[in-house]
Amino acid sequence: MDLTNILVISGKPDLSELVSQTKGGAVVMNLVTGQKYPVFKNDRISSLGEIRIFTDNDERPLDEVMGAIYKHLDAKPTDFDPKKADSKTMFDLLAQVLPDYDRERVHASDVKKLFAWYNILLGADKLTPDPEAEQADGAEAKGE
Protein backbone atom coordinates (compact mmCIF):
# COMPACT_ATOMS: atom_id res chain seq x y z
CA MET A 1 0.00 0.00 0.00
CA ASP A 2 1.32 3.38 -0.96
CA LEU A 3 0.40 6.25 1.34
CA THR A 4 2.53 8.95 -0.29
CA ASN A 5 -0.47 10.65 -1.96
CA ILE A 6 -2.53 10.62 1.25
CA LEU A 7 -2.10 13.91 3.08
CA VAL A 8 -2.70 15.41 6.50
CA ILE A 9 -3.38 19.13 6.15
CA SER A 10 -3.17 21.30 9.25
CA GLY A 11 -6.52 22.90 10.03
CA LYS A 12 -8.48 20.52 7.78
CA PRO A 13 -10.49 17.59 9.11
CA ASP A 14 -9.87 14.00 8.04
CA LEU A 15 -7.34 12.93 5.44
CA SER A 16 -7.04 14.09 1.85
CA GLU A 17 -5.71 12.56 -1.33
CA LEU A 18 -3.61 14.45 -3.83
CA VAL A 19 -5.60 14.87 -7.06
CA SER A 20 -3.28 17.15 -9.02
CA GLN A 21 -0.51 19.65 -8.63
CA THR A 22 -0.95 23.29 -9.58
CA LYS A 23 1.43 26.19 -10.03
CA GLY A 24 0.81 27.51 -6.50
CA GLY A 25 -0.02 24.29 -4.67
CA ALA A 26 -2.32 21.34 -5.28
CA VAL A 27 -5.88 20.13 -5.54
CA VAL A 28 -6.84 17.51 -2.97
CA MET A 29 -9.93 15.46 -2.20
CA ASN A 30 -11.23 14.83 1.32
CA LEU A 31 -11.37 11.03 1.75
CA VAL A 32 -14.50 11.17 3.91
CA THR A 33 -16.66 13.71 2.07
CA GLY A 34 -15.21 13.44 -1.44
CA GLN A 35 -15.03 17.24 -1.61
CA LYS A 36 -12.19 18.67 -3.70
CA TYR A 37 -10.43 21.86 -2.66
CA PRO A 38 -7.16 23.70 -3.28
CA VAL A 39 -4.23 23.78 -0.89
CA PHE A 40 -1.32 26.14 -1.16
CA LYS A 41 2.43 26.02 -0.59
CA ASN A 42 2.10 27.88 2.72
CA ASP A 43 -0.32 25.23 4.14
CA ARG A 44 1.25 22.74 6.55
CA ILE A 45 0.96 19.46 4.66
CA SER A 46 2.38 16.06 5.62
CA SER A 47 2.30 12.90 3.54
CA LEU A 48 1.38 9.71 5.42
CA GLY A 49 4.23 8.10 3.49
CA GLU A 50 6.68 10.23 5.50
CA ILE A 51 5.24 9.47 8.94
CA ARG A 52 6.95 6.95 11.22
CA ILE A 53 6.04 5.30 14.53
CA PHE A 54 8.76 5.12 17.18
CA THR A 55 9.82 1.64 18.27
CA ASP A 56 12.33 0.54 20.89
CA ASN A 57 15.11 0.14 18.32
CA ASP A 58 14.20 2.46 15.45
CA GLU A 59 11.11 3.73 13.61
CA ARG A 60 8.50 1.92 11.51
CA PRO A 61 6.90 3.48 8.42
CA LEU A 62 3.21 4.18 8.82
CA ASP A 63 2.30 1.98 5.85
CA GLU A 64 3.87 -1.04 7.61
CA VAL A 65 1.93 -0.29 10.79
CA MET A 66 -1.31 0.22 8.83
CA GLY A 67 -0.69 -3.09 7.03
CA ALA A 68 -0.22 -4.85 10.37
CA ILE A 69 -3.45 -3.35 11.74
CA TYR A 70 -5.26 -4.34 8.52
CA LYS A 71 -4.12 -7.96 8.88
CA HIS A 72 -4.76 -8.10 12.62
CA LEU A 73 -8.32 -6.78 12.26
CA ASP A 74 -9.04 -8.89 9.15
CA ALA A 75 -9.64 -5.79 7.02
CA LYS A 76 -12.39 -4.54 9.37
CA PRO A 77 -12.64 -1.17 11.15
CA THR A 78 -11.73 -0.86 14.81
CA ASP A 79 -14.51 -1.90 17.17
CA PHE A 80 -14.16 1.43 18.99
CA ASP A 81 -14.42 5.08 18.02
CA PRO A 82 -10.86 6.43 18.27
CA LYS A 83 -12.19 9.89 19.18
CA LYS A 84 -14.06 8.54 22.21
CA ALA A 85 -12.11 5.40 23.21
CA ASP A 86 -9.99 5.32 26.34
CA SER A 87 -6.22 5.26 25.94
CA LYS A 88 -5.86 1.78 27.43
CA THR A 89 -8.06 0.22 24.71
CA MET A 90 -6.05 1.87 21.96
CA PHE A 91 -2.64 1.12 23.48
CA ASP A 92 -3.66 -2.52 24.02
CA LEU A 93 -4.47 -2.88 20.31
CA LEU A 94 -1.27 -1.10 19.32
CA ALA A 95 0.72 -3.49 21.53
CA GLN A 96 -0.85 -6.46 19.74
CA VAL A 97 0.01 -5.03 16.33
CA LEU A 98 3.37 -3.41 17.12
CA PRO A 99 4.67 -4.97 20.35
CA ASP A 100 7.95 -3.01 20.28
CA TYR A 101 6.41 0.48 20.01
CA ASP A 102 8.27 2.99 22.20
CA ARG A 103 6.09 3.41 25.27
CA GLU A 104 7.73 6.70 26.22
CA ARG A 105 7.65 8.49 22.87
CA VAL A 106 4.32 7.28 21.43
CA HIS A 107 1.56 9.34 23.05
CA ALA A 108 -2.18 8.79 23.35
CA SER A 109 -2.83 11.55 20.79
CA ASP A 110 -0.59 9.72 18.30
CA VAL A 111 -2.44 6.43 18.79
CA LYS A 112 -5.81 8.17 18.52
CA LYS A 113 -4.75 9.63 15.14
CA LEU A 114 -3.33 6.28 14.02
CA PHE A 115 -6.61 4.42 14.52
CA ALA A 116 -8.76 7.30 13.24
CA TRP A 117 -6.63 7.39 10.07
CA TYR A 118 -6.85 3.60 9.78
CA ASN A 119 -10.66 3.75 9.82
CA ILE A 120 -10.71 6.60 7.26
CA LEU A 121 -8.29 4.82 4.93
CA LEU A 122 -10.21 1.56 5.24
CA GLY A 123 -13.50 3.32 4.48
CA ALA A 124 -11.94 4.96 1.42
CA ASP A 125 -10.51 1.60 0.24
CA LYS A 126 -6.93 2.91 0.43
CA LEU A 127 -5.53 0.04 2.52
CA THR A 128 -5.48 -2.62 -0.16
CA PRO A 129 -2.19 -4.48 0.30
CA ASP A 130 0.27 -4.42 -2.59
CA PRO A 131 0.34 -7.82 -4.34
CA GLU A 132 4.14 -7.53 -4.72
CA ALA A 133 4.58 -6.93 -0.98
CA GLU A 134 2.37 -9.91 -0.16
CA GLN A 135 4.41 -12.13 -2.49
CA ALA A 136 7.60 -10.95 -0.78
CA ASP A 137 6.06 -11.69 2.64
CA GLY A 138 5.09 -15.15 1.44
CA ALA A 139 8.61 -15.82 0.16
CA GLU A 140 10.09 -14.72 3.50
CA ALA A 141 7.69 -16.94 5.40
CA LYS A 142 8.77 -19.92 3.27
CA GLY A 143 12.42 -19.06 3.91
CA GLU A 144 13.24 -18.20 0.31
N, C-alpha and C positions, 0 to 999 in steps of 0.2 A: 504494500500500500504506500502510495506516495502522498505525503501531506505538505509538499512544498507550495502548492497553490492554495492551501487553506490558510486563511489569515485571521489573526486577532487584531482588531483595530480599537485602540484606546478610545473610550467614550461611546462605542457602538455596542449594542447587545449582540449576543450570540457569536457565531463564527461566520466568516464570509469566504467565498471562493473567488479567486481572480478570474475575471471574464476576459479582459483585454487591457493592454497598456495604452496610455495616452501620452501626449507630449508633457503634460504637467502632473501626471499621476497614473491613475488606473480606474477601471470600472470593475466593481465587485458585485457579487450577488449574496445576499443574506441566505444562509443555508436553511433557516427555519421558515422565513416568510417568502423567500423567492424574489424579494424586491431587489432591483439593481440600483446602485447609486455610485457616484464618483467619490474617490478618495484622492488626496493630494500629497505631494512630497513632504509637506510639513506635518502630516498626520503620523502618529506613532503606530507603526504597523509591524507586526511580528509574524513570521511564517511558522506554522506548527512544525515544519521540517527542521527548523533551527533549535527547537526547544528540547531540552534534556532534563532527565530526572536524576537527582543525585543518588548514588549508591555508595556502599561502604568503601569500594575500591576505586570507582570512577564515576562515569555518568552514562545513562542509557538514553538513546534517542527516543523521542516520544512515539514514533511509529512502531518501534519494538514493543513498548509498553502497551500501546493501544492494541497491537496484535495479540499480546498475551492476555489482555482483558477479554478481547473478542473470543479467543479460544476457551478461556476459563468459563465465560458466561454462555457458551454455545451460541454465539451471535445474537444474543438477546440483550435488551436494555437492563440496566441495574434495577433491582427490585426496591430501590429507594429513590427518593427525590434528592439529588445532591445538594439542592439549595436548602432543604429542611432537615436532612439526616444529621445525626450526631456524629461527631468526629470519630468515635470508637468504631462505629459501623464501617465508615469509609476506610479508616486505617487498617481494620481487620481484612477487608477485601484487598487492599493494596498489598498487605503482607502475604496474602495467598498468591497473588500474581507476581509480585516482585519482592521476594523475601529479604533481599539484601539492600532495600532502600535505606537511605541514611536517615535515621530517626531524629537526628538533631537538625538537619538542614531542610528536610521536607516538612512543610507546615500544613496545617489543616486547610488553609485557603488554597494551597497548591493542589491538594487532593480533591477538594470540592470542585475546582476548575477541571481537573483531570477527568472526573466522572461525568461532569456536566458536558464537557466536550465530547466524551465517548458517546453519550446518549444522542447528542446533536449529530455527530458524524454517522452513527448507526442509522438514525432516522433519515439522513440524507443519502444513504447508501454509499458512503465514502470509505467504508472500512473493509471493502472486499480485498481479501489477501491476494498478493501477487502470485500467479501460478509459478513463476520462476523461483520465488522465495520458498514456496511450499515444496517444490522439487528439491531444492538445496537442503531444506530441513529434512526431507525424507532420506536423502543420500547420507546426511550426517547421522541420522538415526540408525541407518543400516551399517554404518562404519565405513562408508566408501570414501 
